[in-house]
Amino acid sequence: MKRTLPLAILFITGMWMIFSFYIKGEAGFFKYLDQGAEWLKDWVMIMGAFAIGIGVINVSRIHIHNILRKRPGWYNSVFLFIAMFVFIIVGFYEWWKEGTVTGGPIFQGLYNYIIVPLSATMFSMLAFYIASAAYRAFRARTMEAVVLLVAATLVMLGRVPLGEKIWADFPLLTDWIMAVPNKAGMRGILIAATIGVLSLGIRTLMGRERGVLGPTGG
């Protein structure tokens, strides 16, 4: 029952959602099919909310142990608790006071003046790691690496004023590289990823992919 019942529920709900998406109707069986699909979507949102609550409990448990045992960097756990519960309390307060679920002026202020600057700082620090990774990737050891190096150099020259000073058509060449070879490669990657997702979905619906059942589902 630990495997058969979850797989049966997964198959029924999965096929239900597929049929409701591709088969439309206004009355009879089709009407109940659409209503049931909307009901299932509501349950997914409810379970997602409970999953967030479980995540908050799990994160709290881990960081409480860090604080109580004074592990290295335990003060970061204190700041995490302060930030997390301040946002939760402010969010619930403004939802109760103003009836908005998107965040009132206090919540938006906290987000704009704390989260946004911290995110910008994080991305600016990641720029150094990206530069280091690019240096390692651009070593012209193979023909593919040479092509990558030449294309990246042309794109960078077309995106900065210096490249336009060197050659006026650098921006046009960069736009062509991004619109034609780059987009063609991205479409190939997306097609391959879509086929992979489709095959994984079929395997899951047919009960061949047991990883969704957890460590005991194999």
N, C-alpha and C positions, 0 to 999 in steps of 0.2 A: 504493500500500500504506500510505502514511502516513495516509491518511484512511479508506480502505475497511476495512482490518483493525480499527482501533480502533472504528469505527462498528459493525462486525459483532459484535465482542465486547461492546460496550455494549448492543446490541439483544438479544443472546442472554441475557446475564446479567440485564438488566432484566426481560425477559419471564419468565425463570425465577423471579425473586423474586416477581413479581406472581402467577404461577400457584401458587407454593407458599403464598402468603398466602391466596388465595381458594379454592383447591382442596385439601381435606384427605382423607387416606386412611391406612389402616393397613398395606396390603400392596401388592405389585406396583409398578406405575409410581409411584403416589402416595408410597410409602415412599421410593423412591430420589429422588423430587422433593424431599421434605422433607430428606433427608440431604444432598443436593447444596446446598440452600439454606443449611443450617447450615454446611457446608464453605465456601461463599462468604462467609458472615458472619465466619468465622474469618479468612479471607484479608483481609477489609476491616480487621479489627482489627490484623492484622500490618502491612498497608500503612500504617495510621494511625500505628503505632509508628515505622515507618521515616520517615514524613513528619515526625514530631516530631523525630527525630534529625537529619534534613536541616535542619529549622528551627533547631535548636541550632547546627549548623555554620554556617549562613548568618548568624545573629545574631552568633556569635563572630567570623566573618570581618569583618563590618561594624565591630564595636566594637574589634577589634584595630587596624584602620586608624585609627579615631578616637584610640586611645591612642598609637600610634606617631607619628602626625602632629600630635599635641597640638592637635586641633581644639577649638573652643570647647565647653566642657562635657565634656571628655574624662574628667574624674574621675567623672562619672556612669557612664561605661562601665566604669570600674574597680569601682564598687560593684555594677553589674549582674553582672559576672563573679563577684565574691565571693559574692553572694546565690545566683546560679544554681548554681554548682558546690558550694557548701555544702549546698544542698538536695538536689542529685543525690547527693553522697557520703553524706549522712546517710540518704537514702532507700534507697540500695543497702546500706548497712551494716546498717540495721535489717531490711531484707528478708532479708539473709544471716543475721543473728543470731537474729531472732525469727520469720522466715518469714511476715511480714505484708506485704501490698501496699498497705494503707490507711494506713500510717505508724504508727511506734511512738511512745513517749513523747517522745523528742527531737524527732522531726519534728513532732508535734502541738504541742509547746511552741514551736518556732520559728514555726509557723503562727499559733498563738493570740496570741503576744506580739510578732510582727513584722508579719505580713501583715494580720491583723485590724485593729490600730490604724492602719496605713498606709491601708487601705481606708476606714476611717471618716474619716480626715483628708481623703482624696481626695473622698469624697462630701460632706463638709462644705464643701469649697472649691467643689464643683460647685453647691452651693445658691445661691451668688451669681450664677453664670451663669444658672441657672434663673430666678432672680428678675428678672434683666435681660431674658431672653427673654420672660418673662411680661409684663413692662411693655410691651415692644414689641408683643406679640400682643394685649394687652387694649385697644389704642387703638380707641375706638368710631368707626371710620370707615365701616363697613358694617353692615348689619343682622346678618350672621353674627357680626361682632366684638362687637356689642352683646349678642347671645344668649350668646356665650362669656364675656363680661365678667360678666353677671348670674349665670350658672350658677356660674362660678368663685368669685364673691363669696359666694354662698349656701353653696357647699360649704365654703369656708374658715371662714365664720362658724359653720357647724354642727360643725366639727371642733375648735374652740377653746372654752374655758370662757366667754369673753366673749360669744359668740353665744348660748349658753344663758341667760346673764344678761339679754340683750336680749329674747329671746323663747324660751320653754321648748320650743317645737316646732321650733326650728331643726335639731336633730339628726335629727328624724323627716323633715323636708323634705330634708335632705342625703342620708339613706339612700334616700329615694324617687328622688332625682335619680341617685344612683349605681346603683340597682338597675333602674331602668326606662329613662330616656332614654340614660344612659351605656352600659348593657349592650346596648341595641338598636343604638347606633352601633358598638360594638365587634364585635357579631355581624355587622353589615354589612361592616365592614372585614375580619374573618376570612373571611367567605364570598368576598369579592372576592379576597383573597390566596390562598385555597385554589384558586379557579378559575384564577388566574394560575399557581400552582405546577403544577396539573394540566396546563394547556396547555403550559407549559414542558417538563414531563416527557414529554408526547406528542411534542412537536417534537424533543426530544433523542433519544427512542427511534426516531423515524422518520428521523433523520439530518438534520433541517432546522436544528437549532441547532448550528452548527459551533464556537461559542465554547469548548465543552468540550475541543476538540482543541488548544487553545493558539493562539498567534499565527499558526502556519502552517496552521491547520485551515480557514481561510476559503475 
